[in-house]
Amino acid sequence: MIESPVLLKIKPAALGLLVRLEDGSGMLDALGQAVPATSYYQRRLMDGDVVELTKDEVKALDDRAAAFEKPAVTADASVGLDSPDKKSK
């Protein structure tokens, strides 16, 4: 059985503070982000560079993530288009 990794939900400790992601791919989201509970992020917590999200912030983060998981609404290609047999004047 494969266990899912333990995640920390954290954000930078101060407005405007940039905290690099462990893999160097970018910066921690200012509104919060779920990251693996590695020693890198544990040190960021102990150093005061990041703080754990409150329950309300976690709910907002989860809601944002859920919005991205919903399938996109696609428009019907035939709506508003003239049929091919009509010629434009």
ChimeraX attribute file (.defattr): number of C-alpha atoms within 10 A of each C-alpha:
attribute: neighborCount
match mode: 1-to-1
recipient: residues
	/A:1	3
	/A:2	4
	/A:3	5
	/A:4	6
	/A:5	10
	/A:6	10
	/A:7	12
	/A:8	18
	/A:9	18
	/A:10	25
	/A:11	25
	/A:12	25
	/A:13	18
	/A:14	12
	/A:15	9
	/A:16	8
	/A:17	14
	/A:18	17
	/A:19	17
	/A:20	13
	/A:21	14
	/A:22	15
	/A:23	7
	/A:24	7
	/A:25	8
	/A:26	11
	/A:27	14
	/A:28	20
	/A:29	15
	/A:30	16
	/A:31	14
	/A:32	20
	/A:33	19
	/A:34	18
	/A:35	17
	/A:36	14
	/A:37	13
	/A:38	13
	/A:39	10
	/A:40	11
	/A:41	18
	/A:42	14
	/A:43	12
	/A:44	16
	/A:45	17
	/A:46	10
	/A:47	10
	/A:48	12
	/A:49	17
	/A:50	23
	/A:51	18
	/A:52	17
	/A:53	21
	/A:54	11
	/A:55	9
	/A:56	9
	/A:57	16
	/A:58	18
	/A:59	12
	/A:60	15
	/A:61	17
	/A:62	13
	/A:63	12
	/A:64	11
	/A:65	12
	/A:66	10
	/A:67	10
	/A:68	9
	/A:69	9
	/A:70	8
	/A:71	7
	/A:72	8
	/A:73	6
	/A:74	6
	/A:75	7
	/A:76	8
	/A:77	7
	/A:78	8
	/A:79	7
	/A:80	7
	/A:81	8
	/A:82	10
	/A:83	8
	/A:84	7
	/A:85	6
	/A:86	7
	/A:87	7
	/A:88	6
	/A:89	3
